[in-house]
Amino acid sequence: MRRRVALIVDHPERDLAGIVLLAHELSHRGISCHLVPLNRQERELWTLAPDFVLLNYTRRGTEALAQRLLDAGIDFGLLDTEGVIWTGEIGPDGSIRAGFEKYTELLWRDPSLLKRASVVCTWGPRLAEHLASGGWFARKQLIPTGCPRFDFYHPRWRPVCDTRPGHESERPRQILINTLSPTVNSRLVPVSVNEMELRDVLGWPVERIRQYLDAERGAIRGLIEVARRLAHDYPTLEILLRPHPFEDEGVYRSALGNLKNVRVDGSGPVYSRIFESAVLIARGCTTAVEAAMAGVPSLSPQWIPGPYVNPISEATSVSCGDYESLKSYIDEIFAGRYQPSPDLNRAVETVLGDWFHGSDGLAHRRVADAIVSRLAGPRRVNEELCARFLRAHEKVLRSRRGLGHAVRRILRLPPDWCFRRMRVVPSPGKTVKYFGASDVERLVKRLALVSGKTGGLAAEPTVRLVGGIPPGQEKEMRSVTLDPGSAGAGRKPISGKALV
């Protein structure tokens, strides 16, 4: 029987391409891959009953799901979608040193459950070594692999996301500003919900939450002001302000909408936005490292507050103490005079090696190796128990919907009245987490084209929407499956060893 693997997709604009690249690799090894939306995982996983689930994090709040997977005989592993964002700090001498508590405080409280993960794929060796030495995971679980989404910065895979004609000789005329205030400016939930999670789930004290949210608000104001000044000083350049994928764009649009050369647009993966820009401006955002992977200089406006200092972002960026300093670097970049310092080049090399397992375009293959190594033996999944878990989950959903409908009917409120926002909120056709078979098919075709140019295998996977709904006619978010092509062949494993 063909083995089946479920890959959780957190946010499609950020994560889908990397997960499709991984699924594309696994399909060439004869494995069917289900791409499961994070906000549908409870329902979809019990419907699919796969042999293995690759979780996108092991943070608090998902312990019950992991335990049920184990009860049903479904193995799980981990590939973080934010594997280094919470780690590290800057020492008094400016060097990067370990500061892992911001990462480990989010992990499941039950250490025995963490040790039930079949494999833990970390972005780099520094985090893997810390997790092993601290006892959160066993060394045999941990494999530094890198993260597949960063493979697209390697020349081998860059054409998948950089589709501009003549991009190699074209000099971009765009300044990219990335923001990072998703807690106080969420497009998904009210700030009160995020505050409650920080307090009740993570156990943060009230003062820490207040400082965190105030810093995010200050960052919003500061980057809006930078965009305004740049628009005035560089009227012939395009300025793209790209909010974090989880942020609401409204606050930026209302503040910058009257500026002709400023565009607020958070759509699409960040790869393409970096490729089409000459410089990135960001504070504490790991896209600074991604810009370094792409050879795009990154400037860090130090006078703008951030909720936390991300040392790897600061180490791979040029620090600017004020606006005039930032402007002088932009002048150098667009005049063709900018050259990164030797210290910056060394810092980039160190960061990529320690935290991202280099940048060789092979992370997806190392993750695939790790998954395949855990699929030996017969299928152990208890499909009857999966069906029971599915019925219980749908019963809870029906009770919630039924209660809401009853209250609206009693109070004579419109059907689309939202109690959380206390107003009518029309149900959107597609959520920000949405992706469909057509989105996956486009990526698979691009991968097939690029693989053909780089010696890849010819037999490509087929794409189908679970439930048999034709692509383009999806009625709701469902998992998308990649099935192996008719001539699916294997690949030899590459280097990617556990910390033993």
C-alpha angles and dihedrals in degrees: 000000000000112000118239127211128190116212116196115225112203105182115002097209090057105027111024099082093051093046091049089051089053092046090048089056094046092049089059086058092056097261126132112224126205114202104210124194110234094230090054099042097107092058100034098048093056090045093051099038093199126189093239137016124204105208121207093220143354096222126144115284097046098070094102092053092050092049091051090050089055092046089054093050094252115139119217137198136184135244109167118223088202101031101158105017093098098043138092138020136218117255125220090264092054095255124132115251134173118283102157100155092096088060100039095046088067095054124105112282093226107081092191090060092052089054091055091070109112093216137358114207109199125193092235145359097259094065092040092054092049094049089050097046091045092053097239090123134011117252092243089060096054123085121169103222110150120235119285095223090067091056088083090073090064114095090240093063103022094097089065090070103018101068098157112129112245092004092153094066099029117099110214118234096201135106113209120207116190120196129203114194104115096142100058095028103038121163090199107051138006116271088248090066091052090047090052091051092050090050103037103028103032096029097230116168118244094252093053091051091049093051091047094051093043090054091052091050090050091051091053092052093044097051092045088055091049090052091050094050093046091051089055096044097043106035093162095054127082115237117201117193107196115192119211110274091252095049129102109242094205097090091054095044093052091050098043105025094105094059112095098205096045121088125187109204129147096174125117130025118307092238094076093044091054093045091054095048132083095206139011125218114197140144118216094340121134090221083086087071090046089053088053089053088053094045093247116136117241125209122202115206099214095189091065114086123236130196089239136000112248105204098197090054092049092046093055094044136074108248114230117194096196142000095270091056091050091049092052091055091048089052090053093047096052092042090055093241100109118113122173114241121250088247091055092048091052091047092052091050091049094047094049092049098044101038107022104032089245122290106271101135092244103100092106091056093049091051090047090051090052093050095046091050088060096051098074119124133034125316110273102180117135100217093182090059090047089055090050092051089049092052091049092049093049091047089057091048092049092050091052093047091045093052092049093049091049094051092047090050093049093048092041092236125158115269092247095050110135114213092194092059096027093227142079110288112182111223109251120233090230131019125221087257092058125123129156141196091270091058091052093045091056091054093046090053091050090048091049091052094048093042089053089057093048102045097269125157118280099217104088126196123254120236125220137166112238108248095039098265110151117247112270093027100076113148096190141002111288136159120278118220130210111202121195117262119252092261096041108167132184133250128219113251118256129213112300115127134177119249096261 
